[in-house]
Amino acid sequence: MSRFVEGVIETAATAPTGMVTGGPDAVSRRTWSDLHRLARRIAGGLAGAGLQPGDAVAVLAGSPAEIAPVAQAIWLAGGSMTMLHQPTPRTDLATWRDDTIRVLRMIDAKQVVIGSPFEPMAEVLAAYGITHHLALSLFDGPDFTPVEAAEDGIALLQLTSGSTAEPKAVRITHRNLYANLTDAARHLGCDPSGVMVSWLPMFHDMGMVGCLLLPMLSGMELVSVTPADFLSRPTLWAELMSRHRATITTAPNFAWAVLGRRLAQVSDGELDLSALRVAGNGAEPIDPETMTAFVTTASRFGLPASAVNCCYGAAESTLVISMSEMGDPMLVDVVSADELENSGRALSATSASGVRRLPMLGRPFPSVEVRVVDDDGKPLGERLVGRIQLRGESVTDGYLTTSGFEPARDADGWLDIGDEGYLADGQIVICGRRKDVIIMGGRNIYPTDIERAAGHVEGVRSGNVVAVRLSAGESLSRESFAVLAESRAAGDAAAEEMIRRSVTARVVAEIDVRPAVVKVLPPGSLPKTPSGKLRRAAARGLLD
């Protein structure tokens, strides 16, 4: 039996902790022991329907109370799990249906488990002859004895972010999971004395691996609500941290910005965040100013500044590649913008102007080796910008695609993650996605720098700005870029013109480049992945 499954079973037998779901109005709690007994019955139902070790099972559900036991059941029965992407209010349901069927065929799903609120999808699956179950119908299955799971057997097929029109899934083995989770538990000090609060979607790797499997394996108490719960009332997140004395929580940068603004409206003494040891920020570029502002606001409720934990991760490394050190304040590398953009060197800034402030993301986990290479694959020294590559026990061997298996590593085991960055005192610093770099006048300009500058303009919705590269062509004599910014003032011609002028001035002042286009859009216009990340490539279509 794999070490991951053994660890989950051992935790269920020994830890008094469990999982709280259903908040804020229908709170329910199961101990890890209760959840394991339920998972064994669900595994019995899946096996009774023909599931064999090695078979792929897809899950379409939004309720943590259903997802957690179903996920464990699939592994107890020896299967691999794929969480299907979920539609948003702006999703075209016909397209989503077709993409979902394409994914099911790609992974060769033998069974699909459907939970709330996606029960109507059962009719679609029936029309395609796909074996499926409603999650609740499996809860009364026969008890099941867990099967042997191989260390290198597939545990998780993690769909990559973005459009599923050309789906791709990262293959995560039991070995990958155990290595990454034990690294994370050791680094964060996870054990049954800790409490995690999460609202992250479980179809995303941070939600599934970091905010379900880490507590399930380490025995932390888990308080789990849905993304819809958070988005409908962001202060609920802080209220749950206060009520349950949370010691750890994590979220993308945009969520910390949202929560910080809402906490500014909460009176002193209404919340207690003093127990929080880890306020993790990851899954998208980290803006140091966002976290500084959040700490300033949340310190009124006892949040220690040392709780901020900057993370770097990817599905290709199961989840985490590195985390900043526990108990340290957030470290920011202040470097010369000119040297960074023109020579690819991250040298300390000698003046207050012309600088880039980049968060330091900690040293690689023991199960991940990291190096920086140039375009020819030659390793680079510290503070030289290049391509980030990974290898190690946490790192996937490849992807499952509609054309079959696609290897991800070279002959020496290195995987190119697609990011540009450098190492500073052994810590990882990320500049941006390689494919998004804008080249102007020989300078490598990163969209995140432009987006942060534009996001500080009055009237622009922070975290809802995209900078996209514009190639030289008929209308442009050289490569340039456009800025697309959401604003509640969209539709007011005078206000839009003021925002365009202000964004241009701010970007010129801070980055010393001028956008070819600034477009103001109403809230909700910018395309995002199901986990909330902005999609630059798709946003480019809004310019046409």
N, C-alpha and C positions, 0 to 999 in steps of 0.2 A: 504494500500500500504506500502511496506517496507520502512524503513528510508533511505536505500541506494538509491532506485529508486526515492523517493521523493527528496532526496538531489541532485541527478543528474538533475532532471527536474527543480528544483529551480535554480541551477547554470546556466542551459541553458537560463533561463528567465532573469537572472540578471547580469551575468558576461560578460564583453565586450571582453574577451580573447577567444582563440580558439586553433586550432591545425594546425601546419605547417607540410606538408608532401611533398614527391616527390623530396627532395634534393638529390644531389646538383644541378641537371641540369633542373629539371622541378618542381620548387617550386609552391606549391598550399597551400592556407590557407582557412579554414572554421572556423567561430566562433563556440563556443559550441552551440549557438542557431541554426546556420545553420545545424550543425551535428545532433542536436536533431530532427529537422524537417525531415531530411533525414532518421533518424532512425525510425521515426513514419511511413514513407512510406514503409520502408523495413519490419517493423513489420506487416504492412497491407498485404504485399505480402506473408509473412510466414503464417499469419493467414488464408489468402485466399487459401493457399495450404493445409490447414488442421491442422496447429499447434494449439495445445490446451495447456492451462496452465499446467505446470508440465512436459511437453514433453522435451526430450533432443534434442539439436541441436548441430551438430559438425561443426567446421569451419576449412577449409584447405585453408589458404591464407598467403601470405607473405607481402602484401602491407598494411602499417598502415592506409592508406586512406580508404581501404575497411574494414579492421578488426574493426576499432573503431565504425563506425555506425552500422555494423552488430551485434557486441557484445551488444551495447545498445538496438538495436531492439529486440534481443532475450529476454532481461529482460523486456522490455516494453510489450512484448507479453506473459510474464509469464513463459518463458521456462528457461532451464538451458543450459549453454554453455560449450563445450569442444573444446579446441584448439588442433587439431591433430598435432603430431610430424611431422616435415618436413625432407625430405631426405637431406643428404649432398652429395658432389661430390663423396664420397667413399661408399655411401650406395648402397647395392644390391637392386635394385628397385622391383624385384619380392618378396623378403622377406619383404620389406617395405609395399608393396601392401597387402600381406597376413596379416601382423601385423595390418595394418590400418583397414581392414575388421573385424578382431578380436575385435579391440577396439570398432568399431561401434556396433557390436553385444552386447558387454559387457554393454555399456551404453544405449542400446536399442534406438539408434538414430532414431528419426522420420524423420528428414530432415538433409541434409548436404549442407552447403554453400561453394562454391568453388570460390576462387579468384586467381588473378595473383600470381605466374606463373604456377598454377597447373590445368589449364583448361583441359588438356588431361586426368585427373583422372575421368572426367565425364563419359567417356566410360566404365571404370571399374565399377563405381557405377551403371550405367544403366544395365550392365550385371548381377549384383547381385540384381537388382530390388529395389535399394535404392533410395528413393526420394531425389532429389538434385536440386540445382539452381546455376547458375553462379551469383556471387555477383552483377555484374552490371545490371543483368536482374531484380533485386529487387528494384533498385533505383527509379523506376517510379511507385511503388505500390501505392494503395490508402491510404489516411491518416488514422491513426489508433488511437483510444483512449486507452491509457495504461490500462492494467488490474490490478486488485489487486494482489500484490505479498506478500505472507506470510513471516514473519521474519524468520521462520525456514524452508522455502522452499529452495530447492537447487538452487543456483545461478551459481555455477562453479564446474565442475568436472575436477580437475587439475591432468593431467597424471603425474605420478612420473617419475623421471629421470631414464635413463638406457634403457635397451632393452625393447621393447614392446611385446616380444614374450610371456611373462606372464604379461599382462597389469594390472595395478592397478591405480585407480583414487581416489584422496582425495576429499571427499565431503565437499564443502564450501557453507554454507548457506548465505542468505542475512544478517542475524544477525552477522555471522562471519565477513563478508566483512565490514559492517558498523563499527563494533567495532575496527577492525584493522586499517582501513583507517582513522577513526577519531583520533585514537591514534597517527598515523604517522603524520597527518596534524597538530595536536597540537604540537607535539614534534619538527617538522621541521619548523613550522610557515608558512605552505602553505596557500596561498590566491591568489587572482587575480593579486597581484603585483609581483609574482614570475614567473620565467621562467625555465622550465625543458628541458634539451636536452637528448635524449636517442636514442640508436641504438639497444637496447636489443630485443631479439626475444620475441614475444608475446605469444608463446606457453610455455614459462617459467614463473613461478609465479612472479619473479621480474619484467619481462617485462610487463606482463598483469596487475598485481595488483599495483605494485609500479610505473610503468612508463606509464600507460594508465588510470587506474581507479582513482588513486590518483589525477592527474590533472583534470580528468573529474568531480570528486566530489568536489574538493576544488576550482576549477576555475583558476588554474595556466595556463599560456600559455605553450603549449607543442610543442616542435620541435622534430619530430620523423622520423628517417631514418631506413634502414634495416641493419641487421648484415653484409650482403654482402657489403653494402656501407662502413662500418667501416673497414672490413677485407681487402678490396681492397685498401683503403687509410686511415690508422689509424689517420692521422693528421686532417682528415675531422671532426672528433669528436671535437677536440680543436678549429678548425675554426668556427664551428657552435656555440660553447660556446662563442667565442669571438664576432661573428657577432650579435648574439641575446642577448648578455649580460646575459647569463645563470646564475641563482642563485643556481641551484641544478642539479646534475647528479650523476649517480651511475653505477657501473659495477663490475664484478668479478676481483680478484687480477691479473689474467693474462693480462687483458686488460690495467690495469694501468702500468704494466711492459712494455707492447708493446708501449703505448703512451709515456711513459717517454723516451724510447730509441729514438723514432722518434722526440720528441720535442728537444732533444739534438742537432739535426741537423737544427733546425729552428733559424733564426737570431733574435737577440733582436729587439723588437718593432713590429714584424710582427703579434703578437697576444696580446689580452688583456683579461686576466682571473681574473681580479680584482673583478668582481661582484660575483664570485662564493662563496657561503656560505657553500655549502655542496658538498663534493666530497666523495660519499659513496662507501665503499668497502664491498662487501658481496657475498653470494651465493657459496663461496668456501673458504678454509682456507686462512687467511690473513697473508701475510709475512710482518712484520713491516719494514724490510729493503727495500722492494719494494716501500712502501709509503714514506719512508724517502728519497729515491733516487728521487721519482717523485716530491716531494715537492721542493727538492733542484733545480731540473731542471725547474719546472714550476714557481718557485718564480721569475724567470727572466721576466715572463709575468704578474706579479702582483698577483699570487695566494697566498692567505694568508694561512699559515700553519694550522691555526685553522679550515680550511674548511674540513680537513680530518675527515670522520665520519665512524667509524667501526661498522658494523651491524652484527647481528646474527638473522637468520630466518629459516623458514621451511614452506613448503606447508601445513603441518599439523597445523600450527598456522596462516593460511591464507597467511601470508608473514613474517612480522617482529615479532621477539620475544623481541629484545632489540636493542638500538642504543646508541652510546656514546653521551655524553652531547654536545649540541650545543656550539660552541665558545671555547671549550677546545682543547688543543693540543692532539695528539694521545697519549694515555696512554698504556704503555707496562709493564707487570708484569715480572720482572726478578727473576727467582726462581732457586733453586738448582736442577740440573738434577738428582743428586743421590737421593735426597729425593723424588722427583716426581716419579721416575721410580721404586724405591725400597720400599718406604713406602706409596706412594699415598698421600703425603703431599706437598702442594705448599708453601714452606718456602722461604723467601727472601734469595738470594744468598749472601754468605759472601766473595766470591772471584770472579775474572773476568773469571775464567775458570770453566768449568763444569756447565754452566748455560743454561736455556731455556728462550727465550724471547717470551712471549705470549701476544697478544693484548687483552686489556680489552674492552669488548663489551657492556658496559653500563648496566643500571638497566632494569629489565623487564618492558614492557609496562603495563599500568593499567589494560588492559583486559587480561593479561597473568600472571598467578602465576607460579613461577619456584622453584623447589627444587632439591637437590642432594641427592641420596640415595645409599646405598651399595647393594650388590647382593641379600640381603634378604629383600630389600625394606625399610630398616631403614634410616630415614633422617640423613644426616651428617652435621656437623658444617662447618663454613667457613674454606676455604683453605684445605679441605679434598676432594680428587678426587673420584668421583663416577658417577653414571648414572644420566643424566639430564632428569627430568620429567616436564611436563607442564599440566596446566588445566586453564580453563577460557573461557570467551566469544568469544575469537578469535579462540579457539581450536576446530578442527573437531571432530565429533563423530565417524568417521570411514572411511572406504574405500569401493569403489565399485570394485569388482573383477569378474573374469569370473565365479566364484562359487557363486556370490551374495554378499550381504553386509558382511563386516568384521569389527567388532567393534575395535576401536583404544584405548579406555580408559578403565581403571579398574572400579571397583564398586564405588570408591571414586572420579572418574572423572579424574584420572591422566593418561597421555599419555607418554610412554617412547619413547623419540625421537631418541635413538640410538647413542647419543654422550656421550663421557666422558668429564668431566670438573669439575669446582669448582666455588664457589662464593668467591669473595674478595672484602671487603667493599661494599657488596651488588651488585657488578657488576659480570656479567657472564664472565667466562674464559673457552674456549674450548681447550681440549688437542687433541682430534681426534675422529674418528669414532670407536665405541667399537669393531665392527667386524674386523677392520683392525689392531688392536693392535698386535705387534710382541712381544712375550715373550721369552726372552733369559736370562738364568742365574738368573731367578727370577725377572728380570727387565721388566717393561712395556714400550716398545719403540714405539713411534708413528711415522708412516710412513712420516708424514709431516716434522718432524725434519730431517730425512734422505734425503728427497727430496730437502729440502732447502740447505743442505750441498752440495749435489751432483750438484745442480743447479748453484752453484758458480764456478764450475770447467770450465776453459777456453775450449771452443769448444762445451760445452753442451748448448742446447737451454733452457734458463731459462723458468720455467713453464711447461716444457715438460719432466718431470722426474717422474717415478713411482717406489715406493718401494712396493714389494708384499711379503707377508709371504710365507715361504716354510715350510711345515710340516715335522716332522721327519719321515723317511721311509727308503727305501732300500739304497738310496744314501746319506742320511743325518742321522747322529747319534742323532741330536737334532734339534729343530726348528731353522730356520735361515730366511734369506730373500734374495731377488734378487733386483737389481737396473736396471731398463730399462731407458735408456737416449737417447733422440734424438740428432743427431748432423749432421751438413752438411758435416762432414768429414767421415760419414759412407761409407764403401766401400774401404777406404784406410786402409789397414791392419796395417801399422805402426802407423797411427794417431789413429786408434781405440784402439790399445794396450796402447798408451800413455794416452788416455782418461780413459780406464779401470783402469790403475794404479793410475791415479790422483783422480778418484772418490773414489777408495778404500782408498787411503791415507787420503782424505778429510773427509770421513765418519768416519774412525777410529779416526782421530784427534779430530773431533767435537763431535761424539756420543759415541766413545769408543766401537764400535762393528764393525765386519768385514763382509761385504756381501759375501754370498756363490757364487754369480754370479753377474757380471756386463755385461750387454748386450748393445751394441751401435746400434741404429736404425736410418734409414734415416728420415728426417722430414716428418710429417704426418702419422707416423706409429702407434702411440699410440691411442687406441680407446678412444673416447670421447662421452659424451652425446650430444643430439642436442643443448644444451645450452652451450657447451664448457667445461664441467667438465671432468677431466680425470676419466676413469673407471678402477679402480684397478683390480677388479675381472676379467674383460675381458682381461686386459693386461697380466694376468697370462698365458693366452693361447699362447702368443708370445714366451714363453720359451720352448714350446714343439717342 
